[in-house]
Amino acid sequence: MSMMRRLNEPSRRPNETPDISYSSASDVPEPAPPVQAQQAAAAYAGTVNKIIMPPKLANLRKQLRARVLRTPDEADTWHRGEADKEALIAERLRQIIEKLASEKPEFRLNQAEMTLLREAILDDVLGFGAIQPLVADRTVSEIMVNGPQHIWKEQKGLITESEYTYDDEDHILWTAQRIIRPMGRQLNREHPMVDARLPDGSRVHIVTLPSALNGTTITIRKFPEKRLTVEDLINFGSFTRETAEFLKACVVSRMNVVVSGGTGSGKTTLLNVLSGYIPDEERIITIEDSAELQLNQRHVVRLETAPPVPGGDGKTGALTVRDLVRGSLRMRPERIIIGECRGGEALDMLSAMNTGHDGSMTTVHANNPRDSVARLETLVLMSGMDLPLITVRKQIVSAIDLIVQIARLRDGSRKITQVSEIQGMEGENVILQDIFIYRLPGSNSSSPASVGGGKLESTGFRPKFIEKLEENGFRLSGRIFGAGQSTFVKSSL
């Protein structure tokens, strides 16, 4: 029977102190306070069947996880599942426990307790603590740690609270440091927020005290073990085969594309899929805050931002996305792919698109194509250049050909909801034209649907750059655009 208890099962009183005492010997752990998570967990009785580590073992785990390592960073490159590393840590733990138990009987553990402690220590030093089962579960796409007792997961598009818990704030910080240390990043009072990634490429965002009022938060966006393909997204219903044919023609013909969408909508996944259309012989430079893109082409240069040198002036050694975009222009790129535009680098990106680097791509946070244009305007103004708005809009219109909008619908599915061409300007307004739009059966609305059960349909309009596609050998069938079926009108911003 497992020593782990679930919150709504009979157990010891939450305020009861751990039944363990400590020796004064120098090699014995210092006294640890009662596990506060026991008190906090009581508030969740009757809601989620929480798994709580017995206080005695929780205190031992807290004191011994650092002692099984020769140096703090010894296991930074080791992983759960490596049999030799697990055996090494388990043996060190056994020796420490035997030594402690020989001095005081309170440290003696039965077989079940020893097994539970060993697995917990292995999760801490080789894995990611309490969330290790969620990290290992490939059906979980996102993990959200909101303090010790709140761990949520997204599975098959639905967000639910998990049964796992951390012992306390120190337990979360141990996991956070294990994630960021191999990347040379810091999480402390001077740097309370950090972006990182797991060894498998999953994106991680961490915020700690004093900004995280309920305890350190860790948000992990996982990526499929197998790189998704166009066929996968078609089978998922994210878009149609006709849309895929059109997007392939655009990418190969070196149209500049912006993928727009909200948080968790699948922008990076779609950008990764679209980049697969780029011919193998072209030189591609990817620029990201945390490297996530997985391009299969041979001639790819991957660049990632760098934090300042620890202990320095806060500037030395730092490389921002904007720095990397500027530097990439000296690297003879044929395509530049920016994982996400979120600052002044938008101006440098537009400049690159306007000076011979056609076929470049990026993502922005926006709820629709019109908002994405407005978002780009704001980002350009963040560059510090005092440019008139009309000048910024002209830059956007001359640089960007296509905006692909992707959204996470109410049922959790992710779909392309609009494919819009930037056609030019009328006066001071940017003119957008939907080429495809996601609609429910029987609907003629000019706005995309926000629920599942629809389909990405042609509006009947052909893009103005159709001749460029034909020059590159793409004579797209009329069935793709559904000529003569349109009831849509142009929109302006």
C-alpha positions as CSV (number, residue, x, y, z in Angstrom):
1,M,0.0,0.0,0.0
2,S,1.4,3.4,-1.0
3,M,2.7,5.6,1.7
4,M,1.5,8.7,-0.2
5,R,-1.8,9.8,1.1
6,R,-4.6,11.6,-0.6
7,L,-6.1,14.6,1.1
8,N,-9.7,13.3,1.5
9,E,-8.5,10.0,3.1
10,P,-8.1,9.7,6.9
11,S,-4.7,10.9,7.9
12,R,-2.8,12.6,10.7
13,R,-3.9,16.0,11.8
14,P,-2.5,18.7,9.5
15,N,-1.1,20.7,12.4
16,E,0.7,17.8,13.9
17,T,4.5,18.1,13.9
18,P,6.6,15.5,12.1
19,D,7.4,12.5,14.2
20,I,11.1,12.8,13.7
21,S,14.0,14.3,15.7
22,Y,17.5,15.2,14.7
23,S,21.0,14.5,16.2
24,S,23.4,17.3,16.8
25,A,26.1,15.6,14.8
26,S,27.5,17.7,12.0
27,D,26.6,15.3,9.3
28,V,22.9,15.1,10.3
29,P,20.4,17.6,8.8
30,E,19.4,20.7,10.6
31,P,15.9,20.8,12.1
32,A,13.3,21.6,9.5
33,P,10.0,23.3,10.3
34,P,6.7,21.3,9.9
35,V,5.6,21.0,6.3
36,Q,3.3,24.1,5.8
37,A,1.8,22.4,2.8
38,Q,-0.2,20.2,5.1
39,Q,-2.1,23.2,6.5
40,A,-2.6,24.8,3.1
41,A,-3.8,21.5,1.6
42,A,-6.6,21.2,4.1
43,A,-8.5,23.9,2.2
44,Y,-8.8,21.6,-0.8
45,A,-10.6,18.7,1.0
46,G,-13.5,17.4,-1.0
47,T,-12.4,19.1,-4.3
48,V,-9.3,17.4,-5.8
49,N,-7.9,14.1,-4.5
50,K,-4.5,15.6,-3.6
51,I,-1.4,13.4,-3.2
52,I,0.5,14.6,-0.1
53,M,3.9,13.4,1.0
54,P,4.0,12.2,4.6
55,P,5.6,14.9,6.7
56,K,8.4,12.7,8.0
57,L,9.4,11.8,4.4
58,A,8.8,15.4,3.2
59,N,11.3,16.7,5.7
60,L,13.8,14.1,4.9
61,R,13.5,14.8,1.2
62,K,14.0,18.5,1.8
63,Q,17.2,17.9,3.8
64,L,18.7,15.1,1.8
65,R,18.2,16.0,-1.9
66,A,21.2,18.3,-1.9
67,R,23.3,15.8,0.1
68,V,23.1,13.1,-2.5
69,L,24.9,15.4,-5.0
70,R,28.6,16.0,-4.9
71,T,28.1,19.6,-6.3
72,P,24.9,21.6,-6.8
73,D,25.1,21.2,-10.6
74,E,26.3,17.6,-10.7
75,A,23.0,16.2,-12.0
76,D,22.0,19.2,-14.2
77,T,22.5,17.1,-17.4
78,W,21.2,13.8,-15.9
79,H,17.6,12.7,-16.5
80,R,15.0,10.5,-15.0
81,G,15.2,7.1,-16.7
82,E,19.0,6.9,-16.9
83,A,19.5,3.6,-15.0
84,D,23.1,4.2,-14.0
85,K,22.4,7.7,-12.7
86,E,19.4,6.5,-10.8
87,A,21.4,3.6,-9.2
88,L,24.2,6.1,-8.2
89,I,21.8,8.5,-6.5
90,A,19.8,5.6,-4.8
91,E,23.0,4.1,-3.4
92,R,24.2,7.5,-2.0
93,L,20.8,7.9,-0.4
94,R,20.9,4.4,1.1
95,Q,24.3,5.1,2.7
96,I,23.2,8.5,4.2
97,I,20.0,6.9,5.6
98,E,21.9,4.0,7.1
99,K,24.4,6.4,8.8
100,L,21.6,8.5,10.2
101,A,19.6,5.5,11.4
102,S,22.7,4.1,13.2
103,E,22.8,7.2,15.3
104,K,19.1,7.6,16.1
105,P,16.3,5.1,15.7
106,E,13.9,7.9,14.5
107,F,15.7,7.8,11.2
108,R,14.9,4.2,10.5
109,L,12.6,3.7,7.6
110,N,10.7,0.6,6.6
111,Q,10.8,-0.7,3.1
112,A,7.7,1.2,1.9
113,E,9.0,4.5,3.3
114,M,12.5,3.9,1.8
115,T,11.0,3.2,-1.6
116,L,8.8,6.3,-1.5
117,L,11.7,8.5,-0.3
118,R,14.0,7.1,-3.0
119,E,11.5,7.8,-5.8
120,A,10.9,11.3,-4.4
121,I,14.6,12.1,-4.3
122,L,15.1,10.7,-7.8
123,D,12.3,13.0,-9.1
124,D,13.9,16.0,-7.4
125,V,17.5,15.6,-8.5
126,L,17.0,13.9,-11.9
127,G,13.5,15.1,-12.8
128,F,11.3,18.0,-11.9
129,G,9.9,17.2,-8.5
130,A,6.2,16.9,-8.0
131,I,5.4,17.5,-11.7
132,Q,7.7,14.8,-13.0
133,P,4.7,12.5,-13.8
134,L,3.1,15.3,-15.8
135,V,6.3,16.1,-17.7
136,A,6.7,12.5,-18.6
137,D,3.1,12.2,-19.7
138,R,3.0,12.9,-23.4
139,T,-0.7,13.5,-23.4
140,V,-0.2,16.6,-21.2
141,S,0.4,19.7,-23.3
142,E,0.7,22.3,-20.6
143,I,1.6,22.4,-16.9
144,M,0.8,25.3,-14.6
145,V,2.2,25.4,-11.1
146,N,0.5,28.2,-9.1
147,G,2.2,27.7,-5.8
148,P,2.8,24.4,-3.8
149,Q,-0.8,23.2,-3.8
150,H,-2.2,24.4,-7.1
151,I,-0.8,22.4,-10.1
152,W,-3.0,22.4,-13.2
153,K,-2.6,20.6,-16.5
154,E,-3.9,20.9,-20.0
155,Q,-4.8,17.5,-21.5
156,K,-6.5,17.1,-24.9
157,G,-7.4,20.8,-24.9
158,L,-9.0,20.8,-21.4
159,I,-7.5,22.4,-18.3
160,T,-8.0,20.6,-15.0
161,E,-6.4,20.6,-11.6
162,S,-4.0,17.7,-11.0
163,E,-3.6,15.6,-7.9
164,Y,0.1,16.4,-7.5
165,T,1.5,18.9,-4.9
166,Y,4.8,20.3,-3.9
167,D,5.8,20.1,-0.2
168,D,6.4,23.9,0.1
169,E,7.9,26.9,-1.6
170,D,11.5,25.6,-1.2
171,H,10.4,22.5,-3.1
172,I,9.2,24.6,-6.1
173,L,12.3,26.7,-6.0
174,W,14.5,23.6,-6.1
175,T,12.7,22.5,-9.3
176,A,12.9,26.0,-10.8
177,Q,16.7,26.2,-10.2
178,R,17.2,22.8,-11.7
179,I,15.4,24.0,-14.9
180,I,17.3,27.3,-15.3
181,R,20.8,26.5,-14.0
182,P,21.9,24.6,-17.2
183,M,21.0,27.7,-19.2
184,G,23.1,30.0,-17.1
185,R,20.0,32.0,-16.0
186,Q,19.2,33.4,-12.6
187,L,16.0,33.4,-10.5
188,N,16.3,35.7,-7.5
189,R,15.2,39.0,-6.1
190,E,17.1,40.9,-8.8
191,H,15.7,38.6,-11.5
192,P,12.2,37.4,-10.3
193,M,11.1,36.4,-13.8
194,V,12.9,34.1,-16.3
195,D,12.2,32.3,-19.5
196,A,13.8,28.9,-20.1
197,R,13.2,25.5,-21.7
198,L,13.4,21.8,-20.7
199,P,15.8,19.4,-22.4
200,D,13.1,18.3,-24.8
201,G,12.5,21.9,-25.9
202,S,9.4,22.6,-23.9
203,R,9.0,26.3,-23.1
204,V,9.2,27.4,-19.4
205,H,8.2,30.7,-17.8
206,I,8.9,31.2,-14.1
207,V,7.9,34.0,-11.7
208,T,8.9,34.0,-8.1
209,L,8.5,36.3,-5.0
210,P,7.8,39.1,-4.5
211,S,5.8,39.2,-7.8
212,A,4.2,35.8,-7.4
213,L,1.9,36.4,-4.4
214,N,0.7,32.7,-4.0
215,G,4.2,31.2,-4.4
216,T,6.5,30.6,-7.3
217,T,4.7,29.9,-10.5
218,I,6.1,27.6,-13.2
219,T,4.3,27.4,-16.6
220,I,5.5,24.8,-19.0
221,R,4.3,24.6,-22.6
222,K,5.2,21.2,-23.9
223,F,5.7,20.3,-27.5
224,P,4.9,17.0,-29.2
225,E,7.6,14.3,-29.1
226,K,7.2,14.0,-32.8
227,R,7.4,17.1,-34.9
228,L,3.9,17.8,-36.3
229,T,3.5,17.9,-40.0
230,V,1.0,19.6,-42.4
231,E,-0.8,16.2,-42.7
232,D,-1.1,16.1,-38.9
233,L,-2.8,19.5,-38.7
234,I,-5.0,18.6,-41.7
235,N,-6.1,15.4,-39.9
236,F,-6.7,17.4,-36.7
237,G,-9.0,19.7,-38.6
238,S,-6.8,22.8,-38.0
239,F,-7.1,23.7,-41.7
240,T,-8.0,22.2,-45.0
241,R,-5.9,20.6,-47.7
242,E,-6.8,23.5,-50.0
243,T,-5.5,26.0,-47.5
244,A,-2.3,23.9,-47.0
245,E,-1.8,24.0,-50.8
246,F,-2.2,27.8,-50.8
247,L,0.1,28.3,-47.8
248,K,2.8,26.1,-49.4
249,A,2.7,28.2,-52.6
250,C,3.1,31.4,-50.5
251,V,6.0,30.1,-48.4
252,V,7.9,28.7,-51.4
253,S,7.2,31.9,-53.4
254,R,8.8,33.9,-50.6
255,M,5.8,35.7,-49.3
256,N,6.4,37.4,-45.9
257,V,4.0,35.8,-43.4
258,V,2.9,36.8,-39.9
259,V,1.2,34.1,-37.8
260,S,-1.2,35.9,-35.4
261,G,-3.0,34.4,-32.4
262,G,-3.7,34.5,-28.7
263,T,-1.8,32.8,-25.9
264,G,-1.8,29.0,-26.3
265,S,-3.4,29.2,-29.7
266,G,-0.6,27.2,-31.4
267,K,1.3,30.0,-33.2
268,T,4.7,28.4,-32.7
269,T,3.5,25.0,-33.8
270,L,2.0,26.5,-37.0
271,L,5.1,28.6,-37.7
272,N,7.2,25.4,-37.3
273,V,4.9,23.6,-39.8
274,L,5.0,26.5,-42.3
275,S,8.8,26.6,-42.1
276,G,8.8,23.1,-43.4
277,Y,7.9,24.4,-46.8
278,I,11.1,26.3,-47.1
279,P,13.4,24.7,-49.7
280,D,16.4,22.8,-48.3
281,E,19.0,24.8,-50.1
282,E,18.1,28.2,-48.6
283,R,20.0,29.6,-45.6
284,I,17.6,30.1,-42.7
285,I,18.3,32.0,-39.5
286,T,15.9,31.5,-36.5
287,I,15.8,34.0,-33.7
288,E,14.0,33.2,-30.4
289,D,13.8,34.0,-26.7
290,S,13.8,30.3,-25.9
291,A,14.6,28.0,-28.8
292,E,11.5,26.1,-29.8
293,L,11.5,25.8,-33.5
294,Q,12.5,22.5,-35.0
295,L,13.5,22.9,-38.6
296,N,14.5,19.9,-40.6
297,Q,16.4,21.7,-43.3
298,R,20.2,21.3,-43.3
299,H,21.2,25.0,-43.7
300,V,19.8,26.4,-40.5
301,V,21.4,28.8,-38.0
302,R,19.6,28.8,-34.6
303,L,20.0,31.9,-32.4
304,E,18.7,32.4,-28.9
305,T,18.7,35.4,-26.6
306,A,21.2,35.5,-23.7
307,P,20.9,37.0,-20.2
308,P,23.5,39.3,-18.7
309,V,26.6,37.8,-17.1
310,P,25.7,36.9,-13.5
311,G,27.1,39.4,-11.0
312,G,27.8,42.0,-13.6
313,D,26.2,45.4,-14.3
314,G,23.0,43.8,-15.7
315,K,23.9,44.6,-19.3
316,T,27.2,42.9,-20.1
317,G,26.8,39.7,-22.0
318,A,23.1,40.3,-22.7
319,L,21.7,39.7,-26.2
320,T,18.1,40.6,-27.0
321,V,16.0,39.6,-30.0
322,R,16.6,43.0,-31.5
323,D,20.4,42.5,-31.2
324,L,20.2,39.1,-32.9
325,V,18.0,40.4,-35.7
326,R,20.5,43.2,-36.4
327,G,23.4,40.8,-36.3
328,S,21.6,38.2,-38.5
329,L,21.6,40.7,-41.4
330,R,25.4,40.3,-41.5
331,M,25.1,36.5,-41.8
332,R,23.8,36.4,-45.3
333,P,20.4,35.0,-44.5
334,E,17.9,34.1,-47.2
335,R,15.1,33.7,-44.7
336,I,14.8,35.1,-41.2
337,I,12.3,33.5,-38.8
338,I,11.6,35.3,-35.5
339,G,9.8,33.2,-33.0
340,E,7.8,36.1,-31.7
341,C,7.9,39.8,-32.1
342,R,7.2,41.5,-28.8
343,G,9.2,44.7,-28.9
344,G,11.3,47.1,-30.9
345,E,12.7,44.2,-33.0
346,A,9.5,44.6,-35.1
347,L,11.1,47.6,-36.8
348,D,14.2,45.7,-37.7
349,M,12.2,42.8,-38.9
350,L,10.1,45.0,-41.2
351,S,13.3,46.6,-42.5
352,A,14.8,43.2,-43.3
353,M,11.6,42.2,-45.1
354,N,11.8,45.4,-47.1
355,T,15.5,45.0,-48.0
356,G,15.7,41.7,-49.8
357,H,14.9,39.1,-47.1
358,D,11.6,38.0,-48.7
359,G,10.0,34.8,-47.3
360,S,10.6,35.7,-43.7
361,M,8.2,34.8,-40.9
362,T,7.3,35.7,-37.4
363,T,4.4,35.5,-34.8
364,V,2.6,38.2,-32.9
365,H,0.0,38.2,-30.1
366,A,-3.3,39.4,-31.5
367,N,-6.9,38.3,-31.7
368,N,-7.5,39.0,-35.4
369,P,-5.6,40.2,-38.5
370,R,-6.7,43.8,-38.0
371,D,-5.4,43.7,-34.4
372,S,-2.2,42.2,-35.5
373,V,-1.5,45.2,-37.8
374,A,-2.2,47.5,-34.9
375,R,0.0,45.4,-32.6
376,L,2.9,45.7,-35.1
377,E,2.4,49.4,-35.2
378,T,2.7,49.5,-31.4
379,L,5.8,47.3,-31.4
380,V,7.5,49.4,-34.0
381,L,6.9,52.5,-31.9
382,M,8.5,50.7,-29.0
383,S,11.8,50.7,-30.9
384,G,12.4,54.3,-29.8
385,M,12.2,55.7,-33.3
386,D,10.0,58.8,-33.5
387,L,8.2,57.7,-36.7
388,P,4.8,59.1,-37.9
389,L,2.1,56.5,-37.8
390,I,1.5,56.8,-41.5
391,T,5.2,55.9,-42.1
392,V,4.9,52.8,-39.9
393,R,1.8,51.6,-41.7
394,K,3.5,52.0,-45.1
395,Q,6.4,49.9,-43.8
396,I,4.0,47.2,-42.7
397,V,2.1,47.2,-46.0
398,S,5.2,47.0,-48.1
399,A,6.8,44.3,-45.9
400,I,4.0,41.9,-45.0
401,D,2.0,39.9,-47.6
402,L,-0.1,37.5,-45.5
403,I,-1.5,37.2,-42.0
404,V,-2.5,33.8,-40.8
405,Q,-4.8,33.9,-37.8
406,I,-5.0,30.9,-35.5
407,A,-7.2,30.5,-32.4
408,R,-8.0,28.2,-29.6
409,L,-11.7,27.6,-29.8
410,R,-14.1,27.0,-26.8
411,D,-13.9,23.3,-27.2
412,G,-10.1,23.4,-26.8
413,S,-9.3,22.7,-30.5
414,R,-6.9,25.0,-32.4
415,K,-7.8,26.1,-35.9
416,I,-6.8,28.6,-38.4
417,T,-9.7,31.1,-38.4
418,Q,-8.5,33.6,-41.0
419,V,-6.0,33.9,-43.8
420,S,-5.8,37.5,-44.8
421,E,-3.8,39.4,-47.4
422,I,-2.5,42.9,-46.8
423,Q,-3.5,44.5,-50.1
424,G,-2.3,48.1,-49.6
425,M,-3.6,51.4,-48.3
426,E,-6.5,53.7,-49.0
427,G,-5.6,57.1,-47.6
428,E,-4.2,56.3,-44.1
429,N,-6.0,52.9,-43.8
430,V,-4.4,49.5,-44.2
431,I,-6.6,47.3,-46.5
432,L,-7.0,43.7,-45.5
433,Q,-8.8,41.0,-47.6
434,D,-9.8,37.6,-46.2
435,I,-8.8,34.7,-48.5
436,F,-10.0,32.0,-46.1
437,I,-12.3,32.2,-43.1
438,Y,-13.5,29.6,-40.6
439,R,-17.3,29.3,-40.6
440,L,-20.0,27.0,-39.3
441,P,-22.1,25.1,-41.8
442,G,-24.7,27.4,-43.4
443,S,-23.1,30.6,-42.1
444,N,-22.3,33.5,-44.3
445,S,-20.8,35.7,-41.6
446,S,-17.8,37.8,-42.3
447,S,-16.5,37.1,-38.9
448,P,-14.9,33.7,-38.0
449,A,-16.8,31.3,-35.7
450,S,-15.5,30.7,-32.2
451,V,-16.8,27.2,-31.7
452,G,-15.9,23.8,-33.2
453,G,-17.8,22.1,-35.9
454,G,-16.9,24.5,-38.7
455,K,-14.5,24.6,-41.6
456,L,-12.0,26.9,-43.1
457,E,-13.6,28.1,-46.4
458,S,-12.6,30.2,-49.3
459,T,-14.1,33.7,-49.5
460,G,-14.0,33.7,-53.3
461,F,-11.3,36.3,-53.5
462,R,-7.9,35.6,-55.1
463,P,-4.9,37.4,-53.6
464,K,-3.3,40.2,-55.5
465,F,0.0,38.4,-55.4
466,I,-1.4,35.4,-57.4
467,E,0.9,36.3,-60.3
468,K,3.9,35.9,-58.2
469,L,2.8,32.5,-57.2
470,E,2.3,31.6,-60.8
471,E,5.8,32.9,-61.6
472,N,7.1,30.3,-59.1
473,G,5.3,27.5,-60.7
474,F,2.1,27.4,-58.6
475,R,-1.0,27.5,-60.8
476,L,-3.6,27.0,-58.1
477,S,-6.9,25.5,-59.0
478,G,-10.0,27.6,-58.9
479,R,-11.5,25.2,-56.4
480,I,-9.1,26.5,-53.8
481,F,-10.5,30.0,-54.0
482,G,-14.1,29.2,-54.8
483,A,-14.4,31.9,-57.4
484,G,-17.8,33.5,-57.6
485,Q,-19.0,32.4,-54.2
486,S,-17.9,35.4,-52.2
487,T,-20.3,37.4,-50.0
488,F,-17.4,39.1,-48.2
489,V,-16.0,42.6,-48.4
490,K,-12.7,44.2,-47.8
491,S,-11.9,45.6,-44.4
492,S,-9.6,48.5,-43.6
493,L,-7.7,49.7,-40.5
